[in-house]
Amino acid sequence: MELVLDFVVSVLSVLVVLQYGRSLRTHFKSPKMPTGTVVISVVVTATAAVFLTLVWIETQPIFAQLIGLAVECFGLWLFWMAIRASREARLKMAFDVANPHGLVTTGPYRYLRHPFYTSYLVFWIGWAIATWSAWSLIPLLAITVIYVIAALGEERKFSRTEMAEAYEDYRRQTGFFWPRLPGVVAKG
């Protein structure tokens, strides 16, 4: 059973990472790949290699692999909901220098400002659970820091546009990476 789960975790995880990579070309509209996006791609590739290695060289409890797979699938579902909500928005790649030209507030964007980054983090957390190794926390932390820096940069860009006030209202009502509790509105 462990070998089968190692295989399922590995195949599903690699397919998800490949799907994320494919979305760079098909969903996000930047004239060229920003350096920061290249850095994310390198870190994603390295993290995937580390996680694959951990899945195959360490022993994981079956419950950890099953929970990890479920969390990964939730991350993938959130990713597709974000794709669906932003299909017409022509979003830029992470770290693109161009300012945003529109604000998406439907689908998962109703609850959080960065559903793509959230979906990626949920996926990586799921894979880390499936590896059941403390070593997975190092690349998970690194990739989290990169996503936070990218998201904060995107938020600063909104302040330089005619959408600054609308974005500030939106920011007060939605969570950064995790949904806000009902009735809780951020101040200032």
Disulfide bonds with the S-S distance in Angstrom:
none
